[in-house]
Amino acid sequence: MGTDRYVIQGGVAGRERLRLLSEVMGPSTRALLAEVGIPAGAKCLDVGCGGGDVTLELARAAGPAGRAMGVDLDGTKLDIARREAAQQGYSNVTFEARDVTEWEPGDLFDVVFARFLLTHLPEPGRLVSAMRRHLRPDGVIIVEDVDFRGHFAEPDCPALGRFVELYSRSVRGRGADPNIGPRLPGLLREAGFEDVRMRLVQHAALEGGIKLLTCVTLESIAEAVVADDLITEEKLRETIAELYAFARDPHTVLGGPRVFQAWGRR
């Protein structure tokens, strides 16, 4: 499960995009964790943790008696996550480079979480099954992922349409599913989870927020979509400029992908 399959840029630039993503997604993810309920003292695992934003949310929810581990394959992001967690005074957080499908941890977890990871995988069910193995009996899995078709704009924005097409074609070209969100409850049930629940959220804005994140995401996939011969560099630059112009206009509305949140118990 290597990082070479991801259409979105990693490293330091990828971390900065994830920081913006967490600003947009933070309220809805925190509401999800509150609804599911993270027990005090829980042992939590954040799979594909990136810069560790949700790992810290899990650590806060579990309290000083609990702990949270973030695992990822991007060493640069993990180094940043460790440094930022230490700067913020967290003592119940660790970050490790792990492929969860191959890893057998010494202890089982009470909570296993993944956000915007399954959409990048050719075999998402394999990861869901691995996450189940890492849960203790009655432990809970929590996943969030996108339906990229959900983007919308008012008035119509051709650049947004081109972005959605480019992203979707590039993800599908890697054998993955850009619209995996509605499949999440089924994936959990197929892996043997019970009491499966679901919520749907969607972010839209007149200024900042999801509008800026959409532009940054287009920039983050630039290298991949040009390499995939889906667009010329010149046309891509035009599309990025058009999307930024639309996003910076406070009289326009831009909505991001539909985000499906699902959870179930082992």
C-alpha positions in Angstrom: 0.0 0.0 0.0 2.5 2.6 -1.2 2.3 6.4 -1.4 3.1 6.2 -5.1 -0.5 5.4 -5.8 -1.8 8.7 -4.4 -2.8 11.3 -6.9 -2.4 14.1 -4.3 1.1 15.5 -3.5 2.7 14.4 -0.3 5.6 15.8 1.8 5.7 19.3 3.2 3.3 20.8 0.6 0.9 17.9 1.2 1.0 18.6 5.0 0.0 22.3 4.4 -2.9 21.2 2.3 -4.0 18.8 5.1 -3.8 21.6 7.6 -6.3 23.5 5.5 -8.4 20.4 5.1 -8.5 20.0 8.8 -9.7 23.6 9.3 -12.6 22.8 7.0 -13.3 19.3 8.3 -12.5 19.9 11.9 -16.0 20.8 13.2 -17.8 17.9 11.4 -15.1 15.4 12.4 -15.3 16.5 16.0 -19.1 16.2 15.9 -18.7 12.7 14.5 -16.3 11.7 17.3 -18.7 13.1 19.9 -21.7 11.2 18.4 -19.9 7.9 18.3 -18.3 8.5 21.7 -14.6 8.0 22.5 -14.4 6.5 26.0 -12.0 8.1 28.5 -8.8 6.1 28.6 -9.4 4.6 25.1 -6.5 3.4 22.9 -7.0 5.0 19.5 -5.4 4.3 16.1 -5.5 6.9 13.3 -4.8 5.1 10.0 -3.3 7.2 7.2 -2.9 10.0 9.8 -1.0 12.5 7.5 -0.1 15.5 9.6 -1.8 14.1 12.7 -4.7 16.5 13.1 -7.2 13.8 13.8 -4.7 11.9 15.9 -4.6 14.8 18.3 -8.4 15.0 18.3 -8.6 11.4 19.3 -6.0 12.0 22.0 -8.0 14.9 23.4 -11.2 12.8 23.4 -9.5 9.9 25.1 -8.1 12.1 27.8 -4.8 11.9 29.7 -5.4 8.2 30.6 -5.9 7.3 27.0 -3.5 7.3 24.0 -3.6 7.8 20.3 -1.2 6.5 17.7 -1.1 7.9 14.1 0.3 5.7 11.4 1.2 6.7 7.8 3.7 5.9 5.1 4.8 9.5 4.5 7.8 10.0 6.7 8.0 13.8 6.1 4.4 14.3 7.4 5.1 12.0 10.4 8.2 14.1 11.3 6.1 17.3 11.2 3.3 15.6 13.2 5.8 14.5 16.0 7.3 18.0 16.2 3.9 19.7 16.3 2.5 17.3 18.9 5.5 17.9 21.1 5.2 21.7 20.7 1.6 21.5 21.8 2.5 19.4 24.9 0.9 16.1 24.0 2.3 13.2 26.0 -0.2 10.5 25.0 0.4 10.6 21.2 2.8 8.6 19.1 3.4 8.5 15.3 4.9 5.5 13.4 5.5 4.6 9.8 3.3 1.5 9.3 1.5 -0.4 6.5 -1.6 -1.4 8.5 -2.4 -4.2 6.1 0.9 -5.9 7.0 1.3 -4.8 10.7 0.3 -6.8 13.7 0.4 -4.5 16.8 1.1 -5.9 20.2 -2.1 -4.4 21.7 -5.6 -4.1 20.2 -7.3 -0.7 20.0 -10.6 0.6 21.3 -11.1 2.9 18.3 -9.7 2.8 14.8 -10.2 5.8 12.5 -9.4 6.6 8.8 -10.3 9.8 6.9 -10.1 10.2 3.1 -7.9 7.1 2.8 -10.1 4.4 1.3 -10.8 6.5 -1.8 -7.1 6.1 -2.8 -6.9 2.3 -2.5 -7.6 -0.3 -5.2 -8.6 -2.8 -2.5 -10.3 -0.7 0.2 -11.9 -3.8 1.7 -8.5 -5.2 2.5 -7.7 -2.2 4.7 -11.1 -2.3 6.4 -10.5 -5.9 7.3 -7.0 -5.1 8.6 -8.6 -2.3 10.7 -11.0 -4.8 12.2 -8.1 -7.1 13.1 -6.6 -4.3 15.1 -9.8 -3.7 17.2 -10.6 -5.4 20.5 -14.1 -7.0 20.8 -16.7 -4.3 20.9 -14.2 -1.8 19.6 -15.4 0.8 17.1 -14.3 1.7 13.5 -14.9 5.2 12.2 -14.3 6.1 8.6 -14.9 9.3 6.6 -14.6 9.5 2.8 -15.7 11.4 -0.3 -18.2 11.3 -3.1 -16.3 13.6 -5.5 -19.4 14.0 -7.7 -20.9 16.2 -5.0 -19.1 19.4 -6.0 -21.3 22.2 -7.1 -21.1 25.9 -8.0 -23.4 28.9 -8.4 -23.2 30.3 -10.9 -21.8 27.5 -13.1 -18.0 27.2 -13.0 -16.5 25.3 -15.9 -13.1 25.2 -14.1 -14.7 23.3 -11.2 -16.1 20.8 -13.6 -12.7 20.3 -15.2 -11.1 19.8 -11.8 -13.7 17.1 -10.8 -13.1 15.3 -14.0 -9.3 15.5 -13.8 -9.3 14.3 -10.2 -11.8 11.5 -10.8 -10.1 10.2 -14.0 -6.7 10.2 -12.3 -7.9 8.3 -9.2 -9.8 5.8 -11.3 -6.6 5.4 -13.4 -4.9 4.1 -10.3 -7.6 1.6 -9.7 -9.3 3.5 -6.9 -12.7 5.0 -6.4 -13.2 8.8 -6.2 -16.8 8.3 -5.2 -16.4 5.7 -2.5 -18.4 7.5 0.2 -21.8 5.8 -0.4 -20.0 2.4 -0.3 -18.7 2.9 3.3 -21.6 1.2 5.2 -21.4 -1.8 2.8 -17.7 -2.1 3.2 -18.0 -2.1 7.0 -20.8 -4.8 6.9 -18.7 -6.9 4.4 -15.8 -6.9 6.9 -18.1 -8.2 9.6 -18.9 -5.0 11.5 -22.2 -4.7 13.3 -24.5 -1.8 14.3 -23.3 0.1 11.3 -24.4 3.8 11.2 -23.9 6.7 8.8 -24.0 10.5 8.5 -23.6 12.8 5.5 -22.0 16.3 5.6 -21.2 18.7 2.8 -19.1 21.9 3.1 -19.9 25.0 1.0 -18.8 28.6 1.3 -18.9 32.1 0.0 -15.4 32.9 1.2 -12.3 30.9 2.2 -12.8 27.4 3.6 -13.8 24.8 1.0 -13.4 27.3 -1.8 -9.7 27.7 -1.0 -9.2 24.0 -0.3 -10.6 23.1 -3.7 -8.1 25.4 -5.4 -5.2 24.0 -3.4 -6.3 20.4 -4.1 -6.2 21.2 -7.9 -2.7 22.5 -7.5 -1.8 19.4 -5.4 -2.8 17.0 -8.2 -1.2 19.1 -11.0 1.9 16.9 -11.4 -0.1 13.7 -11.5 -2.7 14.7 -14.0 -0.1 16.1 -16.4 1.9 12.9 -16.0 -1.2 11.0 -16.8 -1.7 13.0 -20.0 -5.1 14.1 -18.9 -4.4 17.8 -19.6 -1.6 20.0 -20.9 0.4 22.2 -18.5 -1.0 25.3 -20.3 -4.6 24.3 -19.9 -4.0 23.3 -16.3 -2.5 26.7 -15.5 -5.6 28.3 -17.1 -7.9 26.0 -15.1 -6.1 26.8 -11.8 -6.3 30.6 -12.5 -10.0 30.3 -13.4 -10.8 28.3 -10.2 -9.0 30.8 -8.0 -10.8 33.7 -9.6 -14.1 32.0 -9.0 -13.2 31.1 -5.4 -12.0 34.6 -4.5 -15.3 36.2 -5.6 -17.5 36.5 -2.5 -20.6 36.5 -4.6 -20.1 32.9 -5.8 -21.0 29.7 -4.0 -18.7 26.7 -4.1 -19.5 23.3 -2.5 -17.0 20.5 -2.0 -17.5 16.8 -2.2 -20.2 15.0 -0.2 -18.5 13.5 2.8 -19.9 10.2 4.2 -19.2 9.3 7.8 -19.7 5.7 8.8 -19.0 3.7 11.9 -19.6 0.2 13.3 -18.6 -2.2 16.1 -16.6 -5.4 16.0 
